[in-house]
């Protein structure tokens, strides 16, 4: 690390650049005199757009090049959407801060239809997320979930070109890009659960980079970190990745933490749901407990079926 310079590795998509610049601006404000510069990179996950992530290696494909840059001393930290961060980080790395969560829910986006219920029978709904596909099938078995990859603007362009009747995106991404007007309806609990960590931005750095941890620490938001820790603990026990439909949503009321979780089946829409409550100090234990309940309810069989299908 050069004296007074902090380099931020980031993907090159407009959303990733917005998030990285948001973190950079916060760090500049916290540490006057610190120069914070972006290092935009294209990851393998960004380059492979013709196949679902589950078939080409999962969410880790969005992190590998950024982590390589940190190991090589080319960058001190990386900025991610927490929903893109694998349940288990590569050895030697740590999430140094989780910023305050914005809207964690999914958005129904369509130029012609007001919400999921207004779609005609057999409508094509774009999303490569197995979590979203599982919930779509459970909600309306007549709909046709279709794979959809690419950045937010690419996905919207395909929708506007008529390739899909509707698509499902994250509210937070649309709002950060100034595209909140495209949200026709929000898909919310209890009917619909978001991805683990959705709506939260995470800062990753090398585990041994004590100075970087110190610089980044003031960005951390306690209640968001607690909620995301519970969700990620559940996901880690379920060994969740892109090839299994898993959803979770935690919220904190004072020091009471509630966690809702789902293990799904993207082919038939057989989704298992459970919830649990506990104290804020037991976030990881709560996530582990809920995972065990989901496994006992039949989640183990659903997870086996999902992984064997890829």
Residue pairs with C-beta under 8 A, 6 or more apart in sequence:
1 7
1 73
1 76
1 209
1 211
1 212
4 33
4 34
4 35
5 34
5 35
5 36
5 37
6 27
6 34
6 35
6 36
6 37
6 76
6 77
6 212
6 215
7 36
7 37
7 38
7 39
7 74
7 75
7 76
7 77
8 20
8 23
8 24
8 36
8 37
8 38
8 39
8 75
8 76
8 77
8 78
8 79
9 39
9 41
9 65
9 66
9 69
9 70
9 74
9 75
9 77
9 78
9 79
10 16
10 17
10 19
10 20
10 38
10 39
10 40
10 41
10 66
10 78
10 79
11 17
11 40
11 41
11 42
11 43
11 46
11 62
11 66
12 40
12 41
12 42
12 46
13 46
13 151
13 152
14 151
14 152
14 153
14 177
15 81
15 151
15 152
15 173
15 176
15 177
16 79
16 81
17 38
17 40
18 176
18 177
19 79
19 80
19 81
19 176
19 201
20 38
20 40
20 79
21 38
22 176
22 201
23 79
23 99
23 201
23 203
23 219
24 36
24 37
24 38
26 99
26 219
27 34
27 36
27 215
27 216
27 219
28 34
28 36
30 215
30 218
30 219
31 215
34 215
39 69
39 74
39 75
41 65
41 66
41 69
42 65
43 61
43 62
43 63
43 64
43 65
43 66
44 56
44 57
44 61
44 64
44 65
45 53
45 56
45 57
45 59
45 61
45 62
46 62
46 151
48 56
48 61
49 149
49 150
50 149
51 149
52 128
52 147
52 149
52 242
53 59
53 61
53 128
53 149
53 242
54 130
54 241
54 242
54 243
54 310
55 310
58 86
58 241
58 242
58 243
59 84
59 85
59 86
59 241
59 242
60 86
60 90
62 80
62 84
63 78
63 80
63 84
63 85
63 86
63 90
63 204
66 75
66 78
66 80
66 204
67 78
67 90
67 93
67 204
69 75
69 78
70 76
70 77
70 78
70 93
70 204
70 205
70 206
71 92
71 206
76 205
76 209
76 212
77 96
77 203
77 204
77 205
77 209
77 212
77 216
78 203
78 204
78 205
79 201
79 202
79 203
79 204
80 201
80 202
80 204
81 170
81 172
81 173
81 197
81 198
81 200
81 201
81 202
82 95
82 98
82 196
82 197
82 198
82 200
82 201
82 202
82 228
82 232
83 170
83 194
83 195
83 196
83 197
83 198
83 199
83 200
85 95
85 197
85 202
85 204
86 241
87 196
87 232
87 235
87 236
87 239
87 240
87 241
88 236
89 95
89 204
92 206
92 207
92 208
93 204
93 205
93 206
93 207
94 204
94 205
94 206
94 207
94 213
95 202
95 203
95 204
96 203
96 204
96 205
96 212
96 213
96 216
96 217
96 220
97 202
97 203
97 216
97 217
97 219
97 220
97 225
98 200
98 201
98 202
98 203
98 220
98 221
98 224
98 225
98 228
99 200
99 201
99 202
99 203
99 219
99 220
99 221
99 224
100 200
100 221
100 224
101 199
101 200
101 221
101 224
101 227
101 228
102 172
102 175
102 176
102 199
102 200
103 171
103 172
103 175
103 186
103 199
104 171
104 172
104 194
104 198
104 199
104 200
104 249
105 170
105 171
105 186
105 187
105 188
105 189
105 192
105 194
105 198
105 199
106 132
106 168
106 169
106 170
106 171
106 186
106 187
106 192
106 194
106 198
107 168
107 169
107 170
107 171
107 174
107 182
107 183
107 184
107 185
107 186
107 187
108 115
108 116
108 166
108 168
108 183
108 184
108 185
108 186
108 187
109 156
109 159
109 166
109 167
109 168
109 169
109 174
109 182
109 183
109 184
110 119
110 159
110 165
110 166
110 167
110 184
111 159
111 160
112 165
113 119
113 120
113 123
113 165
113 166
113 184
114 184
114 185
115 184
115 185
116 136
116 139
116 140
116 143
116 166
116 185
116 187
117 140
119 125
119 140
119 143
119 165
119 166
120 165
121 142
122 142
122 143
122 144
123 143
123 144
123 165
123 166
124 143
124 144
124 146
124 163
124 164
124 165
124 166
125 136
125 143
125 144
125 145
125 146
125 164
125 165
125 166
125 167
125 168
126 145
126 146
126 147
126 148
126 155
126 158
126 159
126 163
126 164
126 166
126 167
126 168
127 133
127 136
127 145
127 146
127 147
127 148
127 167
127 168
127 169
128 147
128 148
128 149
129 168
129 195
130 242
130 243
130 244
130 245
130 264
130 266
130 306
131 193
131 195
131 245
131 246
131 247
131 262
131 264
131 266
132 145
132 168
133 145
133 245
133 266
134 245
134 262
134 264
134 265
134 266
134 269
134 271
135 187
135 192
135 193
135 245
135 247
135 262
135 264
135 269
135 271
136 143
136 145
136 168
136 269
137 143
137 145
137 265
137 266
137 267
137 268
137 269
138 264
138 269
138 270
138 271
139 191
139 192
139 269
141 269
145 266
146 164
148 155
148 158
148 164
148 167
149 155
150 158
152 169
152 173
152 174
152 177
152 179
153 177
155 167
155 169
156 167
156 179
156 182
158 164
158 167
159 166
159 167
168 187
170 194
170 195
170 198
170 199
171 180
171 183
171 186
171 199
172 198
172 199
174 180
174 182
174 183
189 249
189 260
190 260
193 247
193 248
193 249
193 260
193 261
193 262
193 273
194 247
194 248
194 249
195 247
195 248
196 228
196 231
196 232
196 234
196 235
196 240
196 246
196 247
196 248
197 228
197 231
197 232
200 224
200 228
202 228
203 216
203 219
205 212
205 213
205 216
206 212
223 252
223 280
226 250
226 252
226 257
226 280
226 283
227 250
227 251
227 252
227 257
227 283
228 250
229 283
229 284
229 287
230 248
230 250
230 257
230 259
230 283
230 284
230 286
230 287
231 248
231 249
231 250
231 259
231 287
232 287
233 283
233 284
233 285
233 286
233 287
233 288
233 291
234 246
234 248
234 259
234 261
234 287
234 288
234 290
234 291
234 294
235 246
235 248
235 287
235 291
236 287
237 287
237 288
237 291
237 292
237 295
238 244
238 246
238 263
238 291
238 294
238 295
238 299
238 303
239 303
240 246
243 306
243 307
243 309
243 310
244 263
244 302
244 303
244 306
244 307
245 262
245 263
245 264
245 265
245 266
245 271
245 306
246 261
246 262
246 263
246 264
247 261
247 262
247 264
248 259
248 260
248 261
248 262
248 287
249 259
249 260
250 257
250 258
250 259
250 260
250 283
250 287
251 257
251 258
252 280
255 279
255 280
255 281
256 277
256 278
256 279
256 280
257 277
257 278
257 279
257 280
257 282
257 283
257 286
258 275
258 276
258 277
259 275
259 276
259 277
259 286
259 287
259 290
260 273
260 274
260 275
261 273
261 274
261 275
261 276
261 290
261 291
261 294
262 271
262 272
262 273
262 294
263 271
263 272
263 294
263 299
263 302
263 303
264 270
264 271
264 272
264 302
265 271
265 302
265 305
265 306
266 306
267 309
270 302
272 294
272 297
272 298
272 299
272 302
274 290
274 293
274 294
274 297
275 290
276 286
276 289
276 290
276 293
277 286
278 285
278 286
278 289
295 303
